[in-house]
Amino acid sequence: MLKANLASVPRSEKVIGRADCPASVAVGDLVRITAAKIGTHYQVATADPTSAAGVPAVAVVLRKDSATECIVQFHGPIKGIYAGLSSGQEYYLGTDGKPAAPGDANFPVAGGSTRFQQIGVATSTDELFFHPLDAVLGSPGSGGRYYNQPLSGVIDGINTVFSTAQAFVAVGPRSQTLRMNGVAQESGVGCDYEVSESGGVGTGFDTVTMAFPLFGDDVLRMDFDPDI
């Protein structure tokens, strides 16, 4: 018997089904499977990246035909459910069960049992191509990438040195991505910032020195792989 190969699913194909869901589930929620299928109905509930039992998200609720019956989509373009998307942006399972991009209030923060799961890419401001990937644990020892992490340091128009809570990978394809006010910064001598090891060579990169001070409401956030 041949097994289904997701790579062979046409990108434009919509895979849709009926599901039983809790009354609390809303249109636009990313849902997970909770039990075996009953007849033609999948059993689903809102996915939650902060719980090991809350992932993976496998579908999006397109509509509710009753308080506990939903129509869900497992793959393909979803138009008109979400608004304000950024075309070309990768979206992840958010803490509220909705799509989240780095910098959004519902984007998960690494640590504990938090998982990061890419669920699709925006193709316009109101269309998401839904294609969920694996949910990766974002905690020490997992090797999972940390996203949207805050840095420590005074923002006073003078200070230029900021630090992360733990060492990060600073070279190669797994190197960090630093954003100021949502805009990616360039790393290296003569660029926007440089990275260094506060404890000396070999202790791990954990420090960011900006080429300029930050003011007022400026915000620094970093995506990185923990160096463990």
C-alpha positions in Angstrom: 0.0 0.0 0.0 1.3 3.4 -0.9 1.5 6.1 1.8 0.4 9.6 1.1 3.3 12.0 0.4 2.6 15.6 1.5 5.1 16.8 -1.0 2.9 15.5 -3.8 -0.2 17.5 -2.7 -0.8 20.3 -5.2 -0.1 23.7 -3.5 -3.4 25.0 -4.6 -5.4 22.1 -3.3 -7.8 22.7 -0.4 -8.2 19.8 2.0 -11.4 20.4 4.0 -13.4 18.3 6.5 -16.1 18.4 9.2 -15.2 18.3 12.8 -16.6 18.2 16.3 -15.2 21.1 18.4 -15.7 22.7 21.8 -18.1 25.7 21.9 -15.1 27.9 22.7 -13.5 27.3 19.3 -13.9 30.2 17.0 -13.5 30.8 13.2 -9.9 31.3 12.4 -8.6 29.2 15.3 -5.8 26.8 14.6 -6.8 23.4 15.8 -5.3 20.1 16.9 -6.7 16.5 16.8 -7.9 15.4 20.2 -9.3 11.9 19.6 -10.1 9.4 16.9 -12.4 10.4 14.1 -16.1 9.7 14.7 -17.9 8.8 11.5 -17.1 11.7 9.1 -16.1 14.1 11.9 -12.6 14.9 13.1 -12.3 15.6 16.8 -10.5 19.0 17.4 -9.7 21.7 19.9 -7.8 25.0 19.7 -4.0 24.4 19.5 -1.7 25.8 22.2 2.0 26.2 21.7 2.7 26.6 25.4 1.6 23.1 26.2 3.2 19.8 25.0 -0.3 18.4 24.6 -1.5 21.4 22.7 0.3 20.7 19.4 0.6 20.2 16.6 -1.9 22.5 14.9 -3.3 20.6 11.8 -6.2 22.7 10.5 -7.9 26.1 10.5 -11.6 26.6 11.4 -13.3 28.1 8.4 -16.8 28.2 9.8 -19.1 26.9 12.5 -22.4 25.3 11.6 -23.4 25.0 15.2 -21.8 25.6 18.6 -19.9 22.3 18.4 -19.7 21.5 14.7 -17.0 23.1 12.5 -15.7 23.0 9.0 -11.9 22.9 9.0 -9.2 23.2 6.3 -6.0 21.1 6.5 -4.1 22.5 3.6 -4.1 25.2 0.9 -4.9 28.9 0.5 -7.2 30.4 3.1 -8.7 33.8 2.1 -10.8 36.2 4.0 -10.4 34.6 7.5 -7.5 36.8 8.5 -6.7 40.5 7.8 -3.6 42.6 8.1 -1.2 39.9 7.1 2.3 40.7 5.6 2.8 39.2 2.2 5.7 36.8 2.2 5.8 36.6 6.0 6.0 33.2 7.7 3.4 32.7 10.4 3.5 30.5 13.4 1.0 29.1 15.9 0.3 31.9 18.3 -0.5 31.7 22.0 -4.2 32.5 21.3 -4.5 29.8 18.7 -4.3 32.3 15.8 -1.4 32.9 13.4 1.5 34.9 14.8 4.6 36.6 13.3 7.7 37.5 15.2 7.0 40.8 17.1 3.3 40.1 17.5 1.8 40.1 21.0 0.6 36.5 20.6 4.0 35.2 19.4 5.2 32.5 21.8 8.2 33.2 24.1 10.8 30.4 24.4 11.1 28.3 27.5 9.5 25.5 29.4 7.2 23.4 27.1 6.8 26.1 24.5 6.7 24.8 20.9 7.3 26.8 17.7 5.3 25.6 14.7 5.3 27.3 11.3 1.8 27.1 10.0 2.0 28.9 6.7 3.0 31.9 4.6 1.0 35.0 3.8 0.4 35.4 0.0 -1.5 38.7 0.5 -2.9 40.9 3.3 -5.9 38.6 3.7 -4.7 35.2 2.4 -2.6 32.6 4.2 -1.3 29.6 2.4 -1.8 27.0 5.2 0.8 24.2 5.2 1.7 23.3 8.9 5.2 22.0 9.7 6.6 20.2 12.7 6.2 21.7 16.2 9.7 22.2 17.6 10.4 22.5 21.3 11.9 25.8 22.2 13.7 25.1 25.5 17.2 24.7 26.7 18.7 21.4 25.5 16.3 21.0 22.6 18.3 22.8 19.8 15.0 24.6 18.9 15.3 28.1 17.7 14.2 30.9 20.0 12.1 33.7 18.5 11.4 37.3 19.3 13.6 37.2 22.5 14.1 40.5 24.5 17.5 41.7 25.3 18.7 43.2 28.6 20.1 46.8 28.6 19.3 50.4 29.4 17.6 52.4 26.6 18.6 55.9 27.5 20.1 57.5 24.4 23.6 56.7 25.6 23.9 52.9 26.2 24.8 50.7 23.2 25.4 47.3 24.9 22.7 44.7 25.3 22.7 41.0 26.3 20.7 37.8 26.0 19.7 35.5 28.8 21.9 32.7 27.4 24.6 32.2 24.8 23.6 32.0 21.1 25.0 30.7 17.9 26.7 33.6 16.1 28.1 32.2 12.9 26.9 30.2 10.0 23.3 29.5 8.8 22.1 29.2 12.4 23.3 32.7 13.3 21.1 35.2 15.1 18.7 37.7 13.5 18.4 41.0 15.4 15.5 43.4 14.8 15.1 47.0 16.0 11.5 48.1 15.9 10.8 45.2 13.7 13.5 46.0 11.1 16.4 43.4 10.7 19.8 44.8 11.5 23.1 44.0 9.8 25.9 42.3 11.8 29.6 43.0 11.5 32.3 45.6 11.8 31.0 48.9 10.4 27.4 47.6 10.4 24.5 48.1 12.7 25.9 45.9 15.5 28.6 43.4 16.6 28.3 40.4 18.8 30.8 39.3 21.5 31.4 37.0 24.4 31.1 38.7 27.8 33.0 36.0 29.6 35.9 35.8 27.2 36.8 33.7 24.1 35.1 30.3 24.2 32.4 31.2 26.8 29.7 31.8 24.3 28.3 34.8 22.5 25.7 36.6 24.6 26.4 40.4 24.0 25.2 42.8 21.3 26.9 46.1 20.9 24.9 48.5 18.7 26.6 51.1 16.5 24.3 53.7 17.9 22.3 54.2 21.1 18.6 53.5 21.4 16.0 56.0 22.5 12.5 56.1 24.1 10.3 53.5 22.7 12.9 51.7 20.6 12.6 47.9 20.9 15.3 45.2 20.3 14.3 41.6 19.7 16.4 38.6 18.5 15.8 35.2 16.9 18.6 32.8 17.7 19.7 29.2 18.2 20.8 28.6 21.8 24.5 27.6 22.0 24.3 24.6 24.2 
